[in-house]
Amino acid sequence: MAGRLRILPPGWRDAAAVAVEDRMFRALAVLRVVLLVNAVALNVVRRDNAQVAWALWASLLLMVGWTAVAVWGYAVPARRRAVLLVLDLTVTAALLLVSLPVKGEGLRATIPGFWIMGALLAWAVHWRWRGGLVAAVVLIAADVSVRQELSQTNYGHLFLIGIGAPLVGYLCESLQRMAAERDRAEREAAVASERARLARAVHDGVLQVLALTQRRGADLGPGGAELARLAGEQEAALRALIRQQDTLTTPGAGARDEVDLAGAVEELGHRDRPRVAVVTPGVPVRLPADVVAELVAAAGACLDNVAVHVGDDAPAWVLLEDLGDSVVLTVRDEGPGIPAGRLEEAEAAGRLGVSGSVRGRLADLGGTAELATGSFGTEWELTVPRAGVAAS
């Protein structure tokens, strides 16, 4: 937005808003030509009213030339900069101001006449109602300054300029916002459709393999029975995720509703994890529902690693701390720790449990997942800043 007056917050103009503005300026280009023809014709017919003839013809030539420049300049979004709009308004106001010395004390109609609508509407389209209001005030002041008396007809014209330009700007802004919202809705619908397609693909592929592993794993002995149990759990979790995605319509609907993270974390100690001790503050820790879901899922992944690598009966501790500007969720066990290089090897082999389920989730939330491991055990510290989750 360099070089533009910041009448609206920078970044608000997305592709849909620019597309609406493009259509408005194309219509305005046609209107400018029509207004030019009308103004030139009226001044030619009334040329005897001019006291300085050469100044009248020079003014008309300026109007013709500037109309061509304006039509060319506004045709491309990159050229719609503050300098062009300010020059447009300056030329228009100048033509109003020279009307008195060109036509003399008997001035009844200014040289540009209705041609001033070109600059007026350009400001309204590009800078919405604020721009329309500014341009209207400038042009009304210029028009009044050249008149010895203000008739009822002139007052009516100036009144329409004063309310019409901001109204056009407001309508233009409304159209742009509606177009932007429509584009966002279409993108969200496309995302939901793709999500449903991927869910069907998972259902037809991964779920079938998990179901087959669950049914036949017991035939492979004790190790196969454990594999069958894990496959069954993952199949159930994946089916639940698919059902959740199938019911999802537009992202953000309800996701920003705040829920109690402390209550959700306490549930971790009751999900077939009898040796998990959970400590939470004595007051609710409220965060957006989607953030709570991701934090609990990350902590659950840490506890799953404890069960797999240390044992189902291994003790673990979960501590939730509300530090005001951030929330910290700590998961710790007293197992043998993670051997050096194990996480890097797993990620290189395509096993993304830690990087995806833990670090990936926290990265998406704008937080961090710090790992400390050694002979003392393994400790995950999951930190989410409140400012980050509020803005996400």
C-alpha angles and dihedrals in degrees: 000000000000111000095022128109107249097230089140125034111277114255095032092107105086128170094277093051092049090049091055091047090050091056092047093052092048089055090045090053090059091046091051092056092048092049090048093053090048094049094046092047093050093048092048091051091047096040091123088068092066117098092193105043098182090053090053092053091045090052091051091049089051090052092051093047095045092048089057091048092048094048090050095043098048093045093082123050092220091062095051094096132143093261092059094048094045091049090048092054092042094053091047094049091045092055089052092050096049091052092085098053091041097048099028134219093321092067112155102158129025122237098249096040111169090356087090088076090079095068092034094057093040089061091045094050097045101036098025123218094338092055091045091052094049093048092046092053092049094049095043090052091049093048095048092048093063097048123088091201134014113231125200090253093052091046090053092052093049092047091054090050091051095053100027100060097052089044092053089048091051092049091048091052091049091052091050093050092048091050091049091049090048091052092049091050090050091050091049091049090051091050091049091048092050090046090054091048091052090047090055090048090051090047092053095045121018097032092051091052092048091049091050091049090050093051098045103030093088090063089066097066131248093330090049092050090056089048090051091051093051091046090052092051093049092047090054092047092048093049090051090051091050091051089050092050092047090058093046113105114164122010113247096028100134092343091106093052108114121239134176112273091190092061092047092050091050088060089065089075092057102048100096089296105114094164095055115105116201125198120187135167118273091245132059117273104211121201135152112290095242091052091050091050092051094046093049090047091051092049089047090053089053091051091047088056089053091053093047100043103028104025143272091266096045113124119241135179131216120195124186119197127183107205095176100242092042143019122228124199115189124194117188138173135177098230127128092279129237115299115242112271094014095114093048091049092049092050092047089051091053097256100132101174096123099031094043106031097039115015094031093053093049092046090054089053092050091249138111137247112208119192126203117180139163142110089319091063134255129308128186119195111196112192126185121181114223091221091057096050092045091056098040 
